[in-house]
Amino acid sequence: YCPADQKLYMDLVFFNELHNRFGAKKGDFAMAYVTAHEIGHHVQTLMGTSQKVRQAQQRMSKVDANKLSVALELQADFYAGLWAYYNKEYLEEGDIEEALSAANAVGDDTLQRKVQGSVNPDSFTHGTSQQRKDWFLRGYRTGDMSQHDTFSELKI
């Protein structure tokens, strides 16, 4: 998602990598999850959340700025789950498992372990695999927009 022009650009090669390189289950709903997550960033732009985060990040350490990035990303995962909740009638068996598999594959801990061989939580910018799955599921299970506050759990 590009906040400057408020458009979503998708690199279709990424979806092959998601499955082949990162081990996510292959399927159309893995793509839907990623797309809904990116649209979640558009919602954050419209609500002013992204701008507030960027402004706050300029006044803090890199580690604390990364924590705000994690909260922003987890909120986008929540919005993706919320979207899935309101589109249950279109879901097929296995769709949620595909989304969770994709969320698991792109968690900072999983990616760092695969690429670097070790995990450094202070450098996380998107959250752990478990956090990403949990926030997607919170949106999917509750369907409640008021549950979107990923920032209150930060320890900055």
HUZI-V97451 format. One line per field, one symbol per residue. ss: DSSP state (~ for helix, > for strand, _ for the rest). phi: phi as a letter, one per 40 degrees, with the letter a starting at -180 (. if undefined). A space follows every 10 residues. Layout:
# HUZI-V97451
ss: ???
phi: ???
This chain:
# HUZI-V97451
ss: _>____>___ _~~~~~~~~~ _______~~~ ~~~~~~~~~~ ~~~~~~~_~~ ~~~~~~~___ _~~~~~~~~~ ~~~~~~~~~~ ~~~~~__~~~ ____~~~~~~ ~~~~~__~~~ ~~~~~_____ ~~~_____~~ ~~~~~~~~~~ ~~__~~~___ ______
phi: .bccbfbbbb cccdcccdcc cbgccciccc ccccccdccd ccdccccgcd ccccccccbb cccccccccd cccccccdcc ccdcdcbdcb cbdgcccccc cccccbcdcc cccccbgabb dcccbbhcdc cccccdcccc ccgbdccccc ccccbb
